[in-house]
Amino acid sequence: MSTYARAPLAFERGEGSYLMTADGRRYLDFASGIAVTALGHNHPHLVAKLTEQVGKLWHTSNLFEIPGQAKLAERLVANSFADVAFFCNSGAEACEGSVKIARKYFAAKGQPEKWRVITFDGAFHGRTLAMLAAGNNKKYLDGFGTKADGFDHAPLNDLAALKAAIGPETCAIMLEPIQGEGGIRAIPTETLRAIRKLCDDHGLLLIMDEVQTGMGRTGKLFAHEWSGITPDIMALAKGLGGGFPMGAILATKDAASGIAPGTHGTTFGGNMLAMAAGNAVLDVMLAPGFFEDLQRRASMFKQQLAMLIDKYPTVLEEVRGQGFLLALKTKVPNGDLVTALQQQQMVSVSAADNTVRLLPSLLISEAELSEATAKLDAACAALASKSTGNAA
Ligand SMILES: *Cc1c(COP(=O)(O)O)cnc(C)c1O
C-alpha cells in the first residue's frame, strides 16, 4: 500500500553504526530504524543468542510457560519500579494495553466510571484507533471516523491546565517524559514531579510511554530515572528487542491488580525469539559501566552539536534532548537537512516542530560521533550557502 513516502534508498547489510547498500555505499546510521536498533547492527551477542534460539523453538503461545519470558520479566522488574510485566508486539499495543490496565484497575475496585485518560498536546502513542484518539493529532485522525472516546487533552508543561482537565471520570495521566515524534520536547524534572504529586493527590494512575525514551536511549535504562519519580504503568517497545519487534507493559502490583486470567492477551507477544532478543539486549545494557560510558559520549557529542548551532545560525536553531535521544531544530525546512545529510551518507529522522532527530546506536564510538559531526558540518555548509545564494 502507498502508506509511506520512502527515501529511494535500500540497505542490504549493517555493521555497528553503519548501513551498507548492495552496491557497497556505507551510510552512518543516525536513525536506528526510528530508535529501535539500540545496539547497532549485527551485534555479535544479539546474533549469537537469536541464532541459538532460532534452532531450538520459535513460538508456543502464552498457553504454556515460557522460561525466557519469566527471565526477561524478572530482569526488567529488578531494574525498575515495576513488580509485573506483560509482553506484546509493538509500541501502540503497549500503550493501548497500559490504558486498559488503568481502566480495569478502577473497574475492579468498583469505580468503572473512572475510565478517562489525560494526554498531552504533541503526544504520539501509536496508530491504533484508541491511540490515535490519545495522540489527538488531526493529521492522523482524519478520515478514520469518530474519534474514540475516553481521552482528554492538556497543553504540554502547563500544570494549571492539566489540573483543570482532571474530572470525576479521570483514571490516569499518560505522558512521554520526552516527546519523540513531537520533536524531542521534554517535560522538565520539576513538572514531572508535580504531575506525580497531582496523580497521588487525585488518586490517579501515572502511565509513562517510554516506547522511545526507554531502553537506554536517554542515558539511563528508563528516562524517568532522571527525575527521581516513577510511574505506575510504563509502555516499552522500540529498543527493547534491539530490532526484533516486541513491546512490554511494566506495572506495579497494585496498578495491575485488575488484571486476571482472560482480561488481556496476545497470540505472538513474548514468544521465544522475542525473549531471546530482549534478554540479549539486557545482557549488554546491564553490564557495568554501560550507561556511564554512554553518557560521556553523548555529552561530548552534544557539545559538538552546540558548536554547529553557533557556526550555522541561518540553518540551525537549537539542540534538544538527552543521551542519544537528540534533535536539531532547524531554521530551514527539516526535510532539507535530512536530505543534505543523506547526500553526506548519513541517515537521520525528521520529527514534528521542524526538527531532525539524531538517534545513533547507543554503542557508537567517539570516532564515529566525530565523523557524524563532520557530515553535519558539511550538510549545514551546503544548506547555508544555498540559503544565502552564495556558491560553497
Ligand atoms: C513509536 C512510538 C509508539 C508506537 O510504537 P509502534 O511500535 O510503532 O506501534 C508509541 N509511543 C511512542 C512514544 C513512540 O515513540
The ligand as an ORCA input file, in Angstrom:
! r2SCAN-3c Opt
* xyz 0 1
  C       6.936      4.712     18.196
  C       6.108      5.088     19.342
  C       4.875      4.465     19.603
  C       4.263      3.459     18.662
  O       5.063      2.328     18.501
  P       4.722      1.289     17.314
  O       5.653      0.152     17.592
  O       5.006      1.991     16.028
  O       3.307      0.915     17.449
  C       4.201      4.814     20.751
  N       4.699      5.731     21.601
  C       5.872      6.355     21.380
  C       6.382      7.343     22.373
  C       6.606      6.068     20.243
  O       7.754      6.709     20.013
*
